[in-house]
Amino acid sequence: MRDGKVIDTSDRFKLLNFNNEIYSLLIQDVKLGDTGRYTCWARNKFGEAMTEAYLNVISESSSVII
């Protein structure tokens, strides 16, 4: 989720799975609009877990050559 809204997988947002144990969110071609609070929930028969991270996208300053 980003800012409380579910993220659908797409060409830019991919959920990666490593050995069916570790999951990662891959954001390709990051844009300023991707800034926000990302939340991940996981649940199985043993319980549940949640983690959050804040992504702050900063645009690269333009260089001026004179």
Sequence and secondary structure as in RCSB ss.txt:
>XXXX:A:sequence
MRDGKVIDTSDRFKLLNFNNEIYSLLIQDVKLGDTGRYTCWARNKFGEAMTEAYLNVISESSSVII
>XXXX:A:secstr
 BTTB     SSEEEEEETTTEEEEEE S  GGG EEEEEEEEETTEEEEEEEEE           
